[in-house]
Amino acid sequence: MTAANYGVLALLTTALFLGCGKGPDPTANFCEAVVELKEIDRLSFDVSPSDDPAVRGALAQTAAQTARVAREAPIEIRGDAEVVAAFVSALTHAFNDTEFSEPIERSAAIGAAQQQFEVQLAESIENLSAFVARTCSPAPNE
């Protein structure tokens, strides 16, 4: 993965998951899915950018878990969670549909995926991050 892609994923997951812990019953599955996604993302930082099969595997795991977060998301934030999941899925497809040995083709595919979500992604990440902080963070006296 290129440094720019690490930056995008790091920004995405950091913004999305700051302060997440267990939440109340109606959102417990959502908060649990977010915690698991954070763990998966943390492991992906150990993947060498030159190990194409490992990069693809890490992205596939991240995409699957991001999709789970979207499925578990409460209705008031589900649209934003779905935008984030769709972006990670598009990024995963960009890697899967190109070869490491063709960096220009891969960069173009990644750029196209990023451009597709350029308008919505930042706002969706911001909304989702705020929701996670409010809903999944422990109460001050816990």
N, C-alpha and C positions, 0 to 999 in steps of 0.2 A: 504494500500500500504506500502511496506517496505521502509525503509529509502533510500536504494539504488535506488529504483524505483523513489522516489521523486527526488533524485539527478539526475537521468537520464532525467526525464521530465523537471526539472528546468534548467539543462544544455542545453537541446534541445531548450526550449522556450526562455531562456535568449539569447543564441547565435543567435537564429533565428530572434528575434524581437527587438534587441537593436536599438533605434533611429528611429523606424518606425512611419511615419505620412502619410499624404495625398501626393500622387505623381501626376505626370502629367497624362493627360487623358488616354493614352494607358495603363497605369499601375494602374490607380485609383482603379479599382475593386480588383486587386491583393493587393495593399496596404491596402485597406479597409478590405479585408479578413484577412490579417495579424494582423491588429489592433484588430479585433473581436476575433481572436484566442488568442491573448495576454490577452484579457479580460476574456475569458473562462478559460484559464490556471490560471490566478490570482484567480478566484473563486474556482478552484480545490484545492488550498492549504488549504481551510477551511474544506475539507472533512476528516473525521476521518479514518485512515487506517483500523480500526476495523469495519467500517460500509460498509460491502461488497457491498450492493446494491448501495450505494452512490458512492463508488469507481468505480464500473462498469458504473454507469451513467455518472460520470465525464469523464471517459476514452472514452465512446461512443461519448459524445459531442466534446471532443478534437479530436477524430479520424475523425468525420464528418467535423469539421471545417478545420482540416489539409488537408483533401481531397479537400475541397473547395479552399484552398490556392493553392494546386497543379493544380487544374483545371484552376484557374485564372492566374497562373504564366505565364509570357512571355516565349516564346519558348526557349530563350537562358538559362533559369534557370529551365525550367519545369522538366527536368530529375532529378535534385537534389531535387526539391520539391516533386516529386513522390517518391523518395527514403525515404524521411522523412515521408511522408504520409503512405507509406507501412510499415515503422517501427512502427509508432504509431498504425496502424491497427493491426499489428502482436502482439504488446503488449496488445492491447485491447482484441484480441482473446485469448491470454494466460490467461488473467483474467477471461474472460467469460467461457472458457472451463475447468476451475478448480474451486475448492471450497476453501473458506477461511479456512475451518476446515482441509484442507489437505495442510499445508504449504510446505512440501517437493515437492509434485507434482506441486504446483503453482510455486515455485522457479525454478524447472526444466523447466517448460514451459516458464517462463520469461527469463531464461538463454538461452534457445534455440532461442527465438525471438531475443535476443541481439546478439547472435553468428551469426545468419543468416545475420545480417547487419553490423557486426564488421568491415569489410573491407571498405565499402562504406560510412557508416553513418557519421563519423567524417568529411570527405572531403565534403560531401553534405551539412552538417550543416554549415561548414566554407564558402563554396561557396554561399549558400543561405543567410547567415548572411551578408556577404559582399555586395551582390546584394541588399538586403533590406536596408542596411545602405546607399548605393549610391542612390537608386531609391526612397525610401519612406521617407527619412529624409528631413526636410525642408531645403531649400537653406540657406547659412549663413546669407544673408541679409533679410530673411523673418521674 
